[in-house]
Amino acid sequence: MSEDMERVRCGWAGTDPLYCAYHDEEWGVPERDSRMLWETLMLEGFQAGLSWITILRKREAFRAAFAGFDPDKVAGFGGADVERLMGDPGIVRARAKIEATIRGAQIFCDMRDRGEDFSVTVWRFVEDKPIRNDGLTFPAKTILSEAISSDLKKRGFKFVGPTIVYAWMQAVGLVNDHAATCFRRDEIVA
């Protein structure tokens, strides 16, 4: 039996090789890069109403369509870009989500231009240290995700409800929600 087969993962990772690789290499790893935090938040917004594996399978197409999620470039997208994106079969073609991503880039750039680093802003909510939950219960949202959601909404971000924000917090390692039996739970801390 291979080492990969012997590993106990979080149940949601299943057996899909792409999902397993995402679980093993990315999910829950504390992310400090502002641009990457923003990209992941935007992709979580696209996931609303869909499964994450759908977004994961389309992630490279999203990156190509949204100029590598370069906030400066995306912030400059206009009506022609929205129409181009609406015609792109490689991504989720939801006008409101596309427009929210463009607006999210503008907000990200405005924050940066005012000297407010996106990473510092979001990591302050957890006092700059990942929250390690019990690994037995997995809420859809928390008081903290509601607070972050509220802050993001006040700034003008869309598709950042408390459930989306909590999924994002898990993905970028603000919260370590690997199951108690998962091999990654302690590895991430180390």
C-alpha positions in Angstrom: 0.0 0.0 0.0 1.4 3.4 -0.9 2.0 6.1 1.6 -0.6 8.2 -0.1 -3.2 5.5 0.4 -2.3 5.1 4.1 -2.8 8.8 4.9 -5.9 9.8 6.7 -7.3 13.0 5.3 -10.3 15.1 6.0 -13.4 13.4 4.7 -14.3 16.1 2.2 -11.0 15.5 0.3 -12.4 12.2 -1.0 -10.3 10.4 -3.6 -10.2 12.8 -6.5 -6.4 13.4 -7.1 -6.9 17.1 -7.7 -8.9 17.5 -4.4 -6.4 15.4 -2.5 -3.5 17.5 -3.8 -5.3 20.7 -2.9 -6.0 19.3 0.6 -2.5 18.0 1.1 -0.6 21.1 -0.2 -2.8 24.1 0.1 -5.9 23.9 2.3 -5.4 25.3 5.7 -1.8 26.4 5.1 -1.4 29.9 6.6 -1.3 32.3 3.6 0.3 35.7 4.2 0.5 37.0 0.6 -2.1 39.8 0.2 -2.6 39.1 -3.5 -3.1 35.4 -2.9 -5.5 36.0 0.0 -7.5 38.3 -2.3 -7.5 35.7 -5.2 -8.7 33.0 -2.9 -11.5 35.2 -1.5 -12.6 36.0 -5.1 -12.6 32.3 -6.0 -14.6 31.5 -2.9 -17.2 34.1 -4.0 -17.4 32.3 -7.4 -18.0 29.1 -5.5 -21.2 30.3 -3.9 -23.9 27.9 -4.9 -21.4 25.4 -6.4 -19.0 22.9 -5.1 -15.4 23.9 -4.5 -14.1 21.1 -6.8 -15.9 22.9 -9.7 -13.9 26.0 -8.9 -10.7 24.1 -8.4 -11.0 22.4 -11.8 -11.5 25.9 -13.4 -8.9 27.7 -11.3 -6.3 27.9 -14.1 -8.9 29.2 -16.5 -10.0 31.8 -13.9 -6.4 32.9 -13.6 -6.0 33.2 -17.3 -9.3 35.1 -17.7 -8.5 37.5 -14.8 -5.0 38.4 -15.8 -3.4 36.1 -13.2 -5.5 37.8 -10.5 -3.3 40.9 -10.7 -5.4 43.4 -8.8 -4.1 46.4 -10.7 -5.0 44.8 -14.1 -8.4 43.5 -12.9 -9.3 46.8 -11.3 -9.0 48.4 -14.8 -11.4 45.9 -16.4 -14.4 47.6 -18.0 -17.6 46.6 -19.8 -15.8 44.9 -22.7 -13.9 42.7 -20.2 -17.2 41.8 -18.5 -18.6 40.7 -21.8 -15.5 38.8 -22.7 -15.6 37.0 -19.3 -19.3 36.3 -19.8 -18.4 34.4 -23.0 -15.6 32.4 -21.4 -16.7 28.8 -21.0 -13.6 28.1 -18.8 -15.0 30.1 -15.9 -18.3 30.5 -14.0 -20.1 33.0 -16.1 -22.1 34.9 -13.5 -22.2 38.6 -14.2 -22.7 39.6 -10.6 -19.7 37.5 -9.5 -17.5 38.9 -12.4 -18.4 42.5 -11.5 -17.8 41.7 -7.8 -14.3 40.5 -8.6 -13.5 43.7 -10.6 -14.9 45.8 -7.7 -13.0 43.6 -5.3 -9.7 44.4 -7.2 -10.5 48.1 -7.0 -11.1 47.9 -3.3 -7.9 45.9 -2.8 -5.9 48.5 -4.7 -7.6 51.4 -2.8 -6.6 49.7 0.5 -3.1 49.2 -0.7 -2.8 52.8 -2.0 -3.9 54.1 1.4 -1.2 52.0 3.1 -3.5 49.3 4.3 -2.1 45.8 3.6 -4.8 43.2 2.9 -2.9 40.5 4.7 -2.2 42.5 7.8 -5.9 43.6 7.9 -7.3 40.1 7.8 -4.7 38.4 10.0 -5.4 41.0 12.7 -8.8 39.3 13.2 -7.0 36.3 14.5 -4.3 38.2 16.3 -1.8 37.1 13.6 -2.0 33.4 14.7 -4.2 30.7 13.1 -7.1 29.5 15.2 -6.8 25.8 15.8 -10.3 24.3 16.3 -11.0 20.9 17.9 -11.0 18.9 14.6 -14.3 17.3 15.6 -16.9 20.0 14.8 -17.0 22.0 11.6 -19.3 25.1 11.7 -20.5 26.7 8.4 -19.8 30.1 10.0 -18.7 31.6 13.2 -18.9 34.9 15.1 -15.4 35.7 13.8 -16.4 35.0 10.1 -19.5 37.2 10.7 -17.2 40.0 11.9 -14.8 39.6 9.0 -17.7 39.4 6.6 -19.1 42.6 8.0 -15.8 44.4 7.7 -15.4 43.3 4.1 -19.0 44.3 3.2 -18.4 47.8 4.7 -15.5 48.1 2.4 -17.7 47.3 -0.5 -16.7 43.6 -1.2 -19.5 41.4 -2.5 -20.1 37.6 -2.2 -18.4 37.7 1.3 -21.2 36.5 3.5 -20.1 34.7 6.8 -20.3 31.2 5.3 -18.1 32.1 2.3 -15.8 34.0 4.6 -15.5 31.0 6.9 -14.7 28.7 4.0 -12.0 31.2 2.9 -10.6 31.4 6.5 -10.3 27.6 6.4 -8.7 27.6 2.9 -6.1 30.3 3.7 -5.2 29.0 7.2 -6.7 31.7 9.4 -8.4 28.6 10.9 -6.9 25.1 11.1 -10.0 23.0 10.6 -8.3 19.8 9.5 -10.0 16.8 11.2 -8.5 15.5 14.4 -7.5 12.3 12.5 -6.1 14.1 9.5 -2.4 13.9 8.9 -2.2 17.6 7.9 -3.6 18.9 11.2 -0.3 18.8 13.1 1.9 19.2 10.0 0.5 22.7 9.4 1.3 23.8 12.9 4.9 22.5 12.5 
